[in-house]
Amino acid sequence: MNKSQTLGELRASGWIYRSVKKELMENMVARMTAKEILFPGILGYDETVIPEMENAILSSHDILILGERGQAKSRLIRTLVQLLDDWMPAVGGCEILDNPFAPICHECRIRAVEMGDRLPIIWIPREERFGEKLATPDVSVSDLIGDVDPIKVAEGRYLSDERVIHFGILPRTNRGIFAINELPDLSEKVQVSLFNILEEGDVQIKGFKVRLPLDMLIVATANPEDYTHRGRIITPLKDRYSSQVRTHYPIKREIEMDIVDQEAQANVSSDRRVLVPGYIKEVIAGLTFEARQCPEINQSSGVSVRMSISNYESVLASAHKRAIRLNEAEIVPRISDLPAVFASSRGKIEIEYAGEDQTEVEIVDRLLRRAIRGIFDRYFRVEDLEPVIRIFDAGASVEVSADSPSSQYKDFVKQVPVLREALKVLGLSDSPGQLASATEFILEGLHLNQKLNKELRKDKTVYKISPQAPKPKPTIKRERGEGFH
């Protein structure tokens, strides 16, 4: 692109000014026509949130996004930047990125008159046209809108001179997208200061007569319920957001797993192969789904997708640690690695009734067992694993732990050929790591179905026949006409 350096060159180039909202709308229409993805990296919203965002942009609306924590609200806002032009011309040296054809700040209007077509032009990349502010109770009107700069006054300017104004972050995002995260945390006085920019498209600063008609899209995020008890969105401000979009957690486990695959950081040794079995991912996603339905967890604060991501990373780290200690070439998480989720789940949930006997870990442990059983029952029927149960009926026991070498599971698998068939059901090969992972999954599933007993011994777990498990009845054969004696 040939970037003009002066106002005269810009006029000659044929560049046409568009408002930010029109620019977003026209660029979105062009992408839709070309069948391009509008919101890359946003999963699970194709039929719900994204259509509402598209409608809001086509309507040139400012947007309020409501949703619990961990629902990709901030990411959704940041992807809007991709709908801006690659580059935008602005008056060189201007704090608020003035439109060269119609500057609004006092300084630029003077320079435009004095310099005419020689007015210098700079080009702003779209990434620099995005301003974001995390709302906190100490944010002031001066931070957002602006105030008198005492240094400029000390340099000799009069207080009546508009050039003593120090602009806040909102005017500095002129001709761009401005986002406020956690809007209710702004004090009510500061929220009032946003009325004009949303309704009239301008700001007022202190006692100055100046009214700056800013050109921007304003987007805010908030939790739909005031679970923090720190503030609320005042009704007149909420009314000024023309579109309100409601986000949600993934509706299907498969979507949650796709998000985990996309976001999780797998920091493992490059010389080792990583294989995370599908059922481990399903259990991790299932734990989060169970937490979102648990009455003992505060659902108004939500259970973030970040819980699934952190748990996945913790379980993978446990498997990675074993591979390092035992010098194994393959990193394959097992059931015995799942206790790693206790640390990464802390702080991700809020217990509904404070002071109750159950701790976070106890609740997560119960939900984890429920998730494991649910996934196990999707893969297997207990009656198909009777050969495994018979081995334990004969007095066998199996000791497992997160530090057990993968090779030690081979002897047990040799005694139970059905376990090799189970590998096919689980989509695994017969490598030592995958064999060990599948064995632990089946043993734990049988335990949760009350077919095996599980005994915890320090860092080890021992599976053996459950005293409560019904013994198979002996088959009594009789001939026709005979009775029992």
N, C-alpha and C positions, 0 to 999 in steps of 0.2 A: 504494500500500500504506500502511495506517495503522500507523505504527511506534509501539509502546508505549514509554513513557519510564521506567516503573518496573516492578518485579517484579510488583506487584499487577495493573497493567494488562496485563502479558504473560500472567498466569494467566487473566485474564478474556477475553482475545482468543482463547483456545483453541489457542494455538501448542503444538505437540507436538515434543519433542526427538527427534532421530534421530542415530545415530552417523554419522560421515563416510562410512564404507563403505556403510552402508545408504542414506544420502542419495544417494550416487553410483549405487548399484545401482537404486534406485527411479526416479531421474531418467533414467537410461539406458533403463530399460524403457519409460518414458513416451515418450521420443523414438523408440525403436524402433517402438512402437505407432503413433505419428504419422508413421512413414516419414521421419523427419528424419535428416540427415547427422550422425553422431556425432563424426567427426573431420574437420572442415573443413580443407581445405588439405593433407591428407595424400594423396598420389597413389601408386598402384602397389601398395598394401597391401590392397586390398579382399578378396582371396582368401587372404591369408597372415597378415599381422601383425594386422590389425584383428579378425578372428575370435578370435585368441588374447587380445587385450586385452579383448574383450567377455566372454570366459569368465572371465578373471581378476577383472574387476569384479563379475560376477555371483556369483563365488565368494568375494568379500570378501577377496581375497589382496593382500598386498604384492607388488610387481612388480620384477623385475630385467630390464632391457632390454639385450640383448647385440647389438652390431653394430659394424662398422667406422665410421670417421669419415665424416661427410656422409650419414648414412642417416636423418636426421630424427628421431633419438632424443629430443632436447630438445624439438622442436616437438610430438612425439607426447605427451610428458608435459604440456606447457603447455596442450594442448587439453583435457586432463582437467578443467581449471578450469571449462570451460563446462558440465560436468555437475553442478556445485555449485548450491545455491539462490542466487538473486540477492542475497539479504540474509540475515544470520544475527545473532540477538541475542546479546549477551555482556555480562558484568558490566562496568559503566563503570569505567575506570581500571585494569583488570586486565591485567597483562603477558602472560598466557597465554590470553586470550580465554575465560575460564571460562564454563561452562554456568550460566546464572542459577538453574536448578532444583537443581543439584548441584555447587556450586563445589568445587574440589580444592585450590587454593592456600590457605595459612594465612591470609593477609590477607583474602581474600574470604570465607572461612568465618566469620571474626570479624565482618566487616561485615554478612553475611547475618543473623547472630544479632542484632546490634545494631539494624539498620534494618528487618528484616522486609520487608514489601511495599513499603517506600519505597526499596529498593535500586535505584540508578540503572541503566538499561539503555542500551547503545549498539548501533548496528546496523552490522555489518561487511559491505562489498561482497565478492563472491566473489573478485575480483582480489586482495584483501588477505589471502586465506586460503591463499595459495601461497607457500611458502618454498623457495628454491633455493640450493644451495651447491656451488661447484666444488671438488672434492676436490684438495688439494695436500698434499705431505709435511709442511708446517708447520701444518696444521690440528690443533688440540688438542682434547682432551676438553672443556675449558672452552668452546671456541668452539661446539661442538655441543650439549653438555648443560648446562653452567653451572658456576659457581664462587662463592666468597665474594667479595662486593664490599667492598673495604677502605674505600670512602667511606661505606657504610652503617654499617660498624663504627665509623668515626671520628665518626659522628653520634650515637653513644652506645648502639647496640644491642649486645647480647651475642653472642658467636660461636655460642652455642647456640640463638639465635633464628632460626627459618627465614626471617625477613624480611631477613636479611643476604645471602640468595642472589641472585646475578645470573644470570638464566636465559639459556641459550644459544639459538641459532636454532631448534633442534629443539623445545623446549618452547614457544617463542614462536609456533610454527606449529600449536599445539594446535587441534583441530577444523578442520584443513585438510589440504592435500597438501604433503608435504615431499619434495624431490627432491635426490639427490646425484649430480652428474655426475662421471664417471671414478672410480668407487668404488675401483679397485685402488690409486689414488695415495694413499689414506689409509693411515697407518701401521697396523701390525697392532694396536697398543695401542688406537688410536682405534676400529678396527673392532670390537674386543671390547666397547667401550662401547655398541655398538648392539644387542648380543645381547638385552638385557632388553626394549627397546622393541619389537623384532620378535616376541619369543616371549611375553612377559608383558604387553606393552602399557604398561609404566611405565618411569621412569628413576630412577636413584639419583645423588645429588649429594654428592660428598665424603664426610664422615663423618656426615651427617645421616640420621636414621631415616626421614625423609620418603620416601614412594614415590608419585610422581605418575602416576596411571593416565591417560596421555595418549590422546586420541582422534584418530587421523590415519591417512592412507594414506601409506606410505613407498614411494617409487619411486627406483630407482637405475639408472644407465647404466654400461656398461663395454665395452671391446673384448674380444671372445671370445678373442683371442690376446694374450699378453703381449709385444707387439712393442716396447713402450717400455722394458722391462726395469727399470721403476721400482718395481714392486710387483705384488701379486696379491690376489685376494679370498680370504681365509682360508676353508677349507672349512666350518667351523661357521656362518659368516655367510651364505655362499651357500645353505646348507641351509635357513636361516630365511626366505628369500624363497620364498613358496609357489608363485609362478608365474614362470617365466623365458621371456621372449619374444625370439625371434631376428629381427632386421631384416635387410634385404638391399638391394642396389642395384637400380635399375629393371631389369626383365627384358627390356623392349622399348624400342627407341629412341624410339618414339612417346611413351612415358611420360616418358622423360628430357627430350624436347623440351617436353612439357607443363609439366614442373617448371621448365624454363628460362623459358618464357613467363610463368609465375606469379611467379618470384622475381627475374628480371633487372631491373635498374634502367636504363631507357632515358632517360638525361638528355640530351635533344637539344633543339635550337632549336625553339621552338613554331611558327615560320613555315615549317618545312620538313616535307615528307611523308616518313615512314619506311616503307620496305618491305624486309623481310628475306626473300629468296627461301627457299622451303622446302628447297631442296637445300643452302643454306648452314647452316641449322639442322641438317639431317641430317648434314652433314660434321662440325659441332662436336660433336654427340652421338656420331657414329661414332668420332671421335678418342678420346673418353673410353671408349667400349666397347673399342676396340683396346687402350688402355692397361690396362684391366682383364684383358686376356688375354695381355699381354706378359710373357714369362718374365724379361725384364731389369728389370722393375719389381717392387718388393716388394709382393706381394698381401696379405700379412698386415696391412699398415698401411692398405691399401685405396686406391682412387682416388675421391675424393669427387665427388658431384654438383656441389659448389661449383666444380670445375674446369670443367664445362660452362657454368655460370652466368658465371664470370669470363671465360672465353674468348668467350662471346657478347657480353658487355659490351665487351671489348677490340676485337673485330672491328667492332662497331657504332660504337665511338669512332673507329676508323680511317676508316670511311666518312663519319662526321660531320665529321671534320677536313677531308677532301677537299671536301665540300660547302661548308664555310665558306671555304676558300681559293679555290675556283673559282666561288663564288657560284652553286651549283646548288640548284635547288628541291627535289630529291629525294635522299634518303639511301638508297642501295642498296649493301649490302656486296658485294664481289667476291672472286674467288680471290686477287687481289693484296693484299687486306686480311688474309688469313689468317695471314701471319707475325706479326701482333699477338698471336697466341696463345702465342708463345714466352715472352713476359714474364709473362703471366698463368698459364702452366702451371708455371713455376718454383715449387718449394716444394709443389706439389700432388701430386708423385710422388716416390718414394724409389727410387733406383737400387739394384738387388739386390746388385750386386757393386761395392763401393766401390773406386776406384782403376783401374777399367777405362778404356779409351781413349775410349769414347763418353760424351759429356756429356748432360745433360738435353735440351738443345736438339736435338742430333743424333737422339736417340731420338724426341722429339716430332715432328721433321720427317719421319722415316721413317714413323711411325704416321699422320701427317696425310696423306701421299701415299697410303698404303694406304686410308685412309678416303675420300679424294676419288675414287679409282678405283672403290671399291666402290659409291659412290653414283652415279657416272657410268654404270656398267654397268647399274644398275637403270633408268635413264632411256633410254639409247640403245644401239643396236647400232652398232659401228664401220662396218659396211658401208653403213649408212644415211647415213653422213656422208662418203661417197666424194667428193661434189662439193667439200667443203671441202678434202680432201686433194689433189685435182687442182689447186686454186688454188695450193697450195704446191709441187706438182710443177712447175708452170709458172714457179717462181722467186719467188713472193710470200713476204714475211715480214711479221710483225705484231709491233709493239713495244707492250708494255703496262706499266703501273705503277700503284701506288696513287694517284699524283698525276695520272694521265692524265685529261683531260676526257672526260666521257661522250660528247660529240658526235663525237670523233675516230674512234669505232668505226663510224660510219654508212657511211663509204665502203667499208669491208671488207664489211659486211653487204649492201650493194647488189650486190656481185659474187657473193654466195652466197645465193640466195633460200632455200636449205634452212635457213638460220639463222633465218629468220622462222617457218618451220614448227616449229623447235625451241622457239621461245618458247611455242607452244601446248602442247607436251609438258611444258614446265616451269611452265605456268600463269602466264606473265608477259605483260604488254602490250609494245608497241613503243616505250615511252618511252625516252629516251636512257640513263637510268640502268639500267633493266632490260635493255636491249639490250646494254649494255657488260658487265653482270654475266653474262648468258647466254653471250656470246661468250668471255669468259675461262674459264668453266666448261667449255665444249666444247673449247677449245684445250688446256686442261690435261688434260682427259680423253683427248684424242687423243695427247698427249705421254706420258701414263702407260701408254697402250696401245701405245707405241713406234711411233706413226705420224708424230709430229712431234718435231723436236729442240728443246730449250729451252736458250737461252744466257743466262746472267746477266751483265748489264753494270751494275755499281754498283747504282743503285736501279731499274733497268729490267730487263725480261725480254723476250727476242726469241724468237718461235716461227718456225721454218722447217722445211724438209723434213729428215727424219732420214736421214743417210747409211746407216743400218742398215735403213731401212724398205724392204720388198720393193717393187720397181718393178712396175707392172702389165705383164703380158706382152702383146706385140702379138698381135692376132688374125690368124691366117693362114687365109685362105679357100681351099679347094681343091674342084675338081669331082670327081664320082664317077669312080673309075678312075685319077685322077692320083696321082702320088707326090710326095714332097718332093725338091727338088733343092738 
